[in-house]
Amino acid sequence: MRRKLYVLVLTATLVLLGAPAAPAAENGEWAVHPAASQLGSRPYFYLSADPGTTLTDQVTVTNKTGAPLTFRVYGADAYNTERDGGFAVRTQQERQTGAGAWITPQRTRVTVPPRSSVTVPFTLAVPADAEPGDHPGAVVALDERIEAGGGSVAVGVQRAVGARVYLRVNGPTVPALAVEDVTLDQDRPLVPGTRTSTALISYTLHNRGNVTLNPKVALRAEGVFGRTLLDRDLAAIPSELLPRQKIRLTERWTGSPQFDWGEVTLTATAKDVRESGRASFLALPWLAAAAVLGGGAAALVGLWVRRRRALST
């Protein structure tokens, strides 16, 4: 008997990197968005509250197919993905500690008729001891259908779409950012000049504060005597770095030096914060390095032989 594995896959609408605001999160079959208010449509939920207070709002689930769909509706905490820092949310089975734990839909199971919408009220109860700052999350509609996957092991896939919730708990805000664990791995030719050398720069971007940041990162490399080898702004940076999240990023440096000694500096900036991280490097052609090591070893051997001869006389 084949073993079944059920996997929850959240649609890409929850993990878009730097996506512009849209009227609804959707996957082509259903959409989830804040219910329209007197102020008009809202792309996301933007909420603020004092600790110990309860907010009420409504989420709308729209079925765009020709058949009824049944969803489980729940709140979820948001986080940055390790792969690219995109916005993602916890599954229903995971432990929720922020907005996801505080959101309570009036109905946790809803059937939406074909090409229709259902609006579900929910409450968001902020605990009295909630930490000030941002607590991002989402109101998620999980399709109850389990779709068959391929492979020798039967894989069931469930899909979900969620409307983002940007909640700020009132109180002191502390923006803080760090650039940590900067490393540089070099790929140099055996013979200098035979091909272009490259280096892979890796670093961790860490939001150590309690508010969401929109970081920018600049990369600078200097060689001997402070010569500028590289100076550019990096593009592959998440548009939102959520509180207390850290992500590992890489940047390829094509044309890195084959013979030099210097330092790379990554400077991250966001509103009211600026922090840097550094790593030193020594670029030495492999043949030159082998010659230096071989010469050093020969010199040590020669010194040892001379000392032995001097002691024996």
N, C-alpha and C positions, 0 to 999 in steps of 0.2 A: 504494500500500500504506500502510495506516495505521501510524503509528509508535506503539510501545507504551512506556508509562512505568510502571515498577513503583515503588510508593510503600509504605513501611512505616508503618503507623498503629498506635501503641500504644493499647490500650484505656484508657478513662477511669479504671480502677482504679489506674493508675500516676500519674495527675495530679490526684487529688482534693485539694481545698483544705480542710484541717482536718477530714478525714473521721475518724470514730471508728475505733478498732481493730476489725478484723473477723477471723473465723477464717481467711479465705482471700481472695486476690485472684481475681476471676473476672469473666467477661463473659456468663454464662448458658450457654455451651457448654462451657467448660473452666475449671478453677481451678488455681492454683499456690500452694502453702503449705508451710511447714516441716513435715517429717515429725513425727508425734507422738512425744514422748519420755516418759520415766517421770514427768515433771512435768506431763504433759498436753499439750493443744494450745497452739500458739504463734501469735499473729497475724503476727509477723514474726520474722526472725532478729536476735537481739540478741547480738552477739559482741564479745569483747575479746581482745587478744593482744599479746604483746611483739614488737618487731621481730625478724625472723629466725625466727619460729616458724610452724608449719603447723597449721591447724585442720581438722577433718573434721566434716561434717554431711550431712544428707539433705534433698532437696526432693521433694515429692509432686505429681504432675500428675494431675488427675482429669478424665476425659472424661465429660461429662454428656449426650452425644448418643447416638443409636442407631446410629452408624457409627464405625469406627475412625478415629482422627486421628493424624497423624504430626507431631511437633514437633522443632524444633532447640532445644537447651537451651544457654544460654550465660550468662556473667556480664556485667553492665553497670554502668557508673558512673551515679550519680544526679546530677540538677541541678535548679535551680528554673527553671520556664518564664518567659519574658519576659512573657507575656500576663497572668498572674495570680499568678506565684510558686508554682504547684503543683509537686508532686513528680513528676518525669519521669525517664526513663532513656535512655541512649544506644542507638542502633541497633547491630546487630552489625557494620555496615560502618564505624562510627565508631571512632576511636582511644580505647581505654580506658587510663586512667593510674592508677586507684586500685583499689578492690575489684573492679571489673569485669575488670581485668587479672590479678588474683590468684586469681580463682575458676576452677577447672578441674573441670567435671562428668566423672564416670566414663564417661558416655555422652553424646555431643553430639547424637545423633539417637535418638528414642524413639517407638515406635508404641504408643498406648494403646487397648486394646479398648473397645467400646461400654460405657458406664456402669461403667467400671472405673478403677482408679488404678494408676500405676506410680511407684515411689520410686527416685530417682536419687541415689546418693552423690556428694558433691563435696568437693574440698579447697580450702582458702583459704590460700595460702602468702604470708605477709607478708614482704616483702623486709627485709634487715638494715638498709637505709638508709631505711626508710619513715618519713615524718614522723609525729610523735605527733599524736593528735587523732582526729577523726571522719572516716571514709571511707565515706559511704553509697553503696549500690548496690542491685542486685537480681539474683536468679536468674530468668531469663526463659525462657518457653516460647513459641516463635514457630511459629505454624501454617504448615506448608509450602504449604498451598493458596493460590493467588492468585485472589482474587475479582475479577470484572469490575466496572469502574466505568462511569459514564456519560460523556457528552460526545463531541465530535467526535474527540478523541484518546483512544484506548483506554487506560484507566488500570487497572492491576492493584493491588489492595489486599491487603496481608498484615496479619494481626492478631497481637498478642502480649499475654500477661499475665505479670506478674512478681511474685514474692514479695520484698518489701523486705528489704534487709540493712543493719542498723545496726551497723557495725564501728567499734570504738574501738581505736586503736593506743596502747598504754600509754606514758606519758611526760608532759611538761609540757603542760597545756592553757591556752590563751590566748584567752579570750573577747574579742572586739573588734567594735564596731559603729559605723557611720558613717551620717549623713544628708547626702547630697551633692546638689549641683546643684538647689537649690530655686528654682523659678520660679513666677510668678503671671501668668496671662493674664486680662485683664479684658474683660468684655462689658457695656458700659454703654449706656443709651439716649441718643439724640441730645438729647432734651429731658428734663431731670431730672423724675422722678416719673411719667413716662408708662408705664413698665413696670419690672419687677424686674430689677436688675442681678445678674450672676453673675460668678464668677471660678473659673478652673481652676488648682488648685495641683498642680504636678508635682514629684516628688522621687525620688531614687535611694536605696534602702535597701541598704547594703553590709555583708555579713558579712566583716570583714577578719581574723577569727581562725581557729582550727583546730577549733572545736567548733560543733555545730548549736545555733542559738538559736531561742527561741520569742518573737519580738518583739511589743511593743505600741507603738503610736504615738499620741501626743496632739497635737492641733492647737490653737494659740492665736493669735489675731490681736488686735493692739492698735492703736488709733488715736492721734490727737493727745492729748497729755498723759497717755498711758498708759491710755486708756479701753479696757476689754475689749469687743471686738466679737464674738469667737467663742472658744469654749472647749469642745472635745469630744474624746472618744476615737474613733479611727477603727476601722471594722469590717473593711474590705477589706484585711486584712493576712494574709500567709501564716502558717499555723500553725507552719511550720518554715522557717527560712532556713539553708540548708546552708553549710558552710564555703567561704569564698572566692567566694561567689555574690553577685551584685548584681541587683536588679530595679528597674524603673522603675514607679512607682505614681502615680496621680492621685486627687485629691479635689475634688469640686464644692462650691463655696461659694455657695449661693443666698441672695440678699439682701445681697451684699457692698456696701460703702458706695459712694455715687455722688460724694461729696465728702469726702475725708479724706486723711490722710497717716499712714502707720504701718508696721507690720512683722508678718509672719507667722512663727511659730516652730513647727517640728515637732520633738518630743522623742521619741526612740525609747529604749525600755528593754527589757532582758532580764536574765537572772540575772547579777549582778555588773557590768553595764554600763549606762550612761546617756549618750546623746549627742544633740546638737541641731543643727539646720540652720535658717538664717533667710533671708528675702528681704524687702526693703523694697518698698513700693508707694505710688504717688500716684494717688488716685482724684479725677478732675476731669471734670465734665460736658463733653461734646464742644463744646457751644456756648460754655461758659465758657472752655474751652481755646482755642477759635478766637478769642474776644474778647480773651483775654490775649495770644495771639500777634499778633493784628492790632494791638492797642494798642501792644505792644512794637515792632512793625515801624514803625508810624506815628511813635512817639517817636524811633526811630533815624533815620527819614527827615527828621523835623523838625530834629533836631540837626545832621544833615549839611547841610541847607539853610542853617541859621543860621551854621554855620561857613564855608560858601562865601561867604555875603554879607559876613561879617566880614572875610574875606581880600580880597574885591574892593573894599572901601572904604579 
